Amino acid sequence: MPMLSADDGVELYYEETGSGTPVVFVHEFAGDHRSYEPQVRYFNRRVRCITFNARGYPPSGVPTSLECYSQKHACEDIRAVLDALKIEKAHLVGISMGAFAVIHFAIAYPNRASAVVAGGCGYGAPHNVREKFRSEAEAMANGIIKSGMSTVAQDYCETPTRVQYRRKDPRGWSEFKTMLEEHSTLGSANTMRGVQAKRPSLFDLEASLATLTVPLLVITGDEDDPCLDTSLFLKRIVPSAALAVLPKTGHTLNLEEPTLFNQLVEDFFREVDTGQWETRDLKSVGTSILSRNDKID
């Protein structure tokens, strides 16, 4: 079983397949390395695909201490993967919790991220919902400890941003739910408390995001209401960002719409690899459609 060590000694399980440009996939809270199977099957024909389980997700280690779980750990664990596999620079793909992690990594290590895809990013980030998000995260962590992941998964997969997946692909949704039921109770609760609830708001990182030049593709579902505002914020603030919105799609967007997701990511990678991805033309920034720089000549 392929394992590597994080800086603090926590063992991380990983898989890799294919050759070429390295692409590291970072999973969401409700997923694990298996939730990128539609992407790995597609991209491994032309690039080197690397997936790994975050700490708290067996067969990766499950530290008992809450201090071992944080946004900082999630960021540094990506670096640990690159270091262990002797990868100097990689394309990064993250969904939800994984999207936060890859954005933080790009800010901390811009010379090691050649391109970043952030899908379903932003739940709980706007300031007006921060306390509500933290309260919900703590309540969910308590529920996980009390009832176990098998029970919690039943409700979690029926939430407003997951039902789209069930409607489109009942078989895939059922498989997703089954895998979620298998997750560690302790690891999931600690991740919810240490990573999710305590992560800084992306809106508080505006200064850093405004100087980010790593190519960034933000992808969101149009029915993923909690992530829409943050996705628009990232597009407006990050000069290297583009925004793609998938119609009639919720939070599990890479599994709900794998063909569309893969095509968008492939086109993005191609533009980056060929040097055609440019930062935003400042002439396009403004609120007027009738005059330049919001002024009437």
Secondary structure, DSSP 8 states (H G I E B T S, - for coil): --EEE-TTS-EEEEEEE--SSEEEEE--TT--GGGGHHHHHHHTTTSEEEEE--TTSTTS---SSGGG-SHHHHHHHHHHHHHHTT-S-EEEEEETHHHHHHHHHHHH-GGGEEEEEEES--TT-SGGGHHHHHHHHHHHHHHHHHH-HHHHHHHHTTSTTTHHHHHH-HHHHHHHHHHHHTS-HHHHHHHIIIIITTS--GGGGHHHHHT--S-EEEEEETT-HHHHHHHHHHHHH-TTEEEEEETT--S-HHHHSHHHHHHHHHHHHHHHHTT------GGG-SS-SSSGGG---
